[in-house]
């Protein structure tokens, strides 16, 4: 009889062990199935900066700067642990005491009123699951949390959590939140400021110091009390910090309309030259160094907003324009405006091809003529009304002096001498010169001399070509991006 009881006990223990092992294996297998490491990769804001390191703007889907746990002060980590999961370093992803307490309160209230989620569970929910309060979702959350603990260290989990959570007003992660609320790097914030950040994730809008300063202060003080209760602060220190004022001046996260024209062409160049798409830049946390001069960019924007700088409208549409300023030594674009009321990803007039008119004369005719060595600024050109096989160019004032020096022909922008000189040079010579200035054309007629083109050229092309005149005849390809950095590579 005793032998039978012993065999039964052994069988019972064995069955418990097997069931436990199968359950644990199920947890691991389910977790491995549920966790896609790509989902743990977070969107990060890219910054656009000058060569001197001045921040111009930030580009993002989610305003987030990813920081290492080593750069997040210990007191900030302690604030989040105190309020969200004070047994974080002792559990394996699930705090069964917290779940039991939450379950009891749910039963008493006859509804799901408390979550009991650990930091690891919150990370699992935010990354892999919906926010529905159902038992099935909670079960998945527990399983994934246990698996996360098997894959990652506590510091790695806390780092992912602090970089992912939302703090209100478009700020994701502790670094963006620190910049928004305190205009500081996360490594620089004080204990009470860290407590305020820890106060926000529960209800970012309700506890926002921008919208509800009183509620924000009350919640921050609760966090400080919890930090004292968990042994992270002395009582005297907690009381002193609770008396501090919350911030009242906040950094704005805006997209300055003055920069939109430049940023759009910069993003286009990123895709065309560096093979980095607009979407990738808005997600990838790149650091982009550009040749913009923010002061000049702002001045050009303001000039385009002033209607006094433009002639009166002719018809229902206002007179439009574009401006491109570049460094002729390097080709770096210093400032650009794509129109008077440019909208993001709108029609960009700096890239739009139009008939250039008389601005084309020096590029297509006079410069190539000087390069032959047969002409100089005071060479005499015919200024007569001449028929070229049915094409008869006329001066604007319908006056002809017989002859003009090249200098005067440029100065008064006379049409007849320009066409006569192109006829003497030959269209092929003009085409060859224009190719060297990155403006290849398929036109064959003498109207090239006056900018009479079918397809046209863009203001960006014209600015770059004129830069050659100031650069000793050497053409520089215009560009916006000087360097691009991601977390590992310099492009």
Secondary structure as the mmCIF struct_conf table of DSSP 4:
data_model
#
loop_
_struct_conf.conf_type_id
_struct_conf.id
_struct_conf.beg_label_comp_id
_struct_conf.beg_label_asym_id
_struct_conf.beg_label_seq_id
_struct_conf.end_label_comp_id
_struct_conf.end_label_asym_id
_struct_conf.end_label_seq_id
HELX_RH_AL_P HELX_RH_AL_P1 UNK A 2 UNK A 34
HELX_RH_3T_P HELX_RH_3T_P1 UNK A 37 UNK A 40
HELX_LH_PP_P HELX_LH_PP_P1 UNK A 41 UNK A 43
STRN STRN1 UNK A 44 UNK A 44
STRN STRN2 UNK A 46 UNK A 49
TURN_TY1_P TURN_TY1_P1 UNK A 51 UNK A 52
STRN STRN3 UNK A 55 UNK A 59
BEND BEND1 UNK A 61 UNK A 62
STRN STRN4 UNK A 63 UNK A 63
HELX_RH_3T_P HELX_RH_3T_P2 UNK A 69 UNK A 71
BEND BEND2 UNK A 72 UNK A 72
HELX_RH_AL_P HELX_RH_AL_P2 UNK A 74 UNK A 84
TURN_TY1_P TURN_TY1_P2 UNK A 86 UNK A 90
BEND BEND3 UNK A 91 UNK A 93
HELX_RH_AL_P HELX_RH_AL_P3 UNK A 96 UNK A 109
TURN_TY1_P TURN_TY1_P3 UNK A 110 UNK A 110
BEND BEND4 UNK A 111 UNK A 111
HELX_RH_AL_P HELX_RH_AL_P4 UNK A 119 UNK A 128
BEND BEND5 UNK A 129 UNK A 129
HELX_RH_AL_P HELX_RH_AL_P5 UNK A 135 UNK A 151
BEND BEND6 UNK A 152 UNK A 152
HELX_RH_AL_P HELX_RH_AL_P6 UNK A 154 UNK A 164
BEND BEND7 UNK A 165 UNK A 165
STRN STRN5 UNK A 166 UNK A 166
BEND BEND8 UNK A 168 UNK A 168
TURN_TY1_P TURN_TY1_P4 UNK A 169 UNK A 170
STRN STRN6 UNK A 171 UNK A 172
HELX_RH_AL_P HELX_RH_AL_P7 UNK A 173 UNK A 182
BEND BEND9 UNK A 183 UNK A 184
HELX_RH_3T_P HELX_RH_3T_P3 UNK A 186 UNK A 188
HELX_RH_AL_P HELX_RH_AL_P8 UNK A 191 UNK A 200
TURN_TY1_P TURN_TY1_P5 UNK A 201 UNK A 202
BEND BEND10 UNK A 203 UNK A 203
TURN_TY1_P TURN_TY1_P6 UNK A 204 UNK A 207
TURN_TY1_P TURN_TY1_P7 UNK A 209 UNK A 211
HELX_RH_AL_P HELX_RH_AL_P9 UNK A 213 UNK A 229
TURN_TY1_P TURN_TY1_P8 UNK A 230 UNK A 231
BEND BEND11 UNK A 232 UNK A 233
HELX_RH_AL_P HELX_RH_AL_P10 UNK A 235 UNK A 242
TURN_TY1_P TURN_TY1_P9 UNK A 243 UNK A 243
BEND BEND12 UNK A 244 UNK A 244
HELX_LH_PP_P HELX_LH_PP_P2 UNK A 245 UNK A 247
HELX_RH_3T_P HELX_RH_3T_P4 UNK A 257 UNK A 259
HELX_RH_AL_P HELX_RH_AL_P11 UNK A 260 UNK A 274
HELX_RH_AL_P HELX_RH_AL_P12 UNK A 278 UNK A 284
STRN STRN7 UNK A 287 UNK A 290
HELX_RH_AL_P HELX_RH_AL_P13 UNK A 294 UNK A 305
HELX_RH_3T_P HELX_RH_3T_P5 UNK A 307 UNK A 309
BEND BEND13 UNK A 310 UNK A 310
HELX_LH_PP_P HELX_LH_PP_P3 UNK A 311 UNK A 313
BEND BEND14 UNK A 314 UNK A 317
HELX_LH_PP_P HELX_LH_PP_P4 UNK A 318 UNK A 319
STRN STRN8 UNK A 323 UNK A 326
TURN_TY1_P TURN_TY1_P10 UNK A 328 UNK A 330
STRN STRN9 UNK A 332 UNK A 332
STRN STRN10 UNK A 333 UNK A 337
TURN_TY1_P TURN_TY1_P11 UNK A 340 UNK A 341
TURN_TY1_P TURN_TY1_P12 UNK A 344 UNK A 345
BEND BEND15 UNK A 346 UNK A 346
TURN_TY1_P TURN_TY1_P13 UNK A 349 UNK A 351
STRN STRN11 UNK A 354 UNK A 354
HELX_RH_3T_P HELX_RH_3T_P6 UNK A 357 UNK A 360
HELX_RH_AL_P HELX_RH_AL_P14 UNK A 361 UNK A 361
HELX_RH_PI_P HELX_RH_PI_P1 UNK A 362 UNK A 366
HELX_RH_AL_P HELX_RH_AL_P15 UNK A 367 UNK A 372
BEND BEND16 UNK A 373 UNK A 374
TURN_TY1_P TURN_TY1_P14 UNK A 377 UNK A 378
STRN STRN12 UNK A 380 UNK A 383
BEND BEND17 UNK A 384 UNK A 384
STRN STRN13 UNK A 388 UNK A 388
TURN_TY1_P TURN_TY1_P15 UNK A 389 UNK A 390
STRN STRN14 UNK A 391 UNK A 391
TURN_TY1_P TURN_TY1_P16 UNK A 396 UNK A 397
BEND BEND18 UNK A 398 UNK A 398
STRN STRN15 UNK A 402 UNK A 405
HELX_RH_AL_P HELX_RH_AL_P16 UNK A 406 UNK A 411
TURN_TY1_P TURN_TY1_P17 UNK A 412 UNK A 413
HELX_RH_AL_P HELX_RH_AL_P17 UNK A 415 UNK A 425
HELX_RH_AL_P HELX_RH_AL_P18 UNK A 427 UNK A 436
TURN_TY1_P TURN_TY1_P18 UNK A 437 UNK A 438
BEND BEND19 UNK A 445 UNK A 445
HELX_RH_3T_P HELX_RH_3T_P7 UNK A 446 UNK A 450
TURN_TY1_P TURN_TY1_P19 UNK A 451 UNK A 451
BEND BEND20 UNK A 454 UNK A 455
STRN STRN16 UNK A 457 UNK A 457
HELX_RH_AL_P HELX_RH_AL_P19 UNK A 459 UNK A 470
TURN_TY1_P TURN_TY1_P20 UNK A 471 UNK A 473
STRN STRN17 UNK A 479 UNK A 479
BEND BEND21 UNK A 480 UNK A 480
STRN STRN18 UNK A 481 UNK A 485
BEND BEND22 UNK A 487 UNK A 488
STRN STRN19 UNK A 490 UNK A 490
#
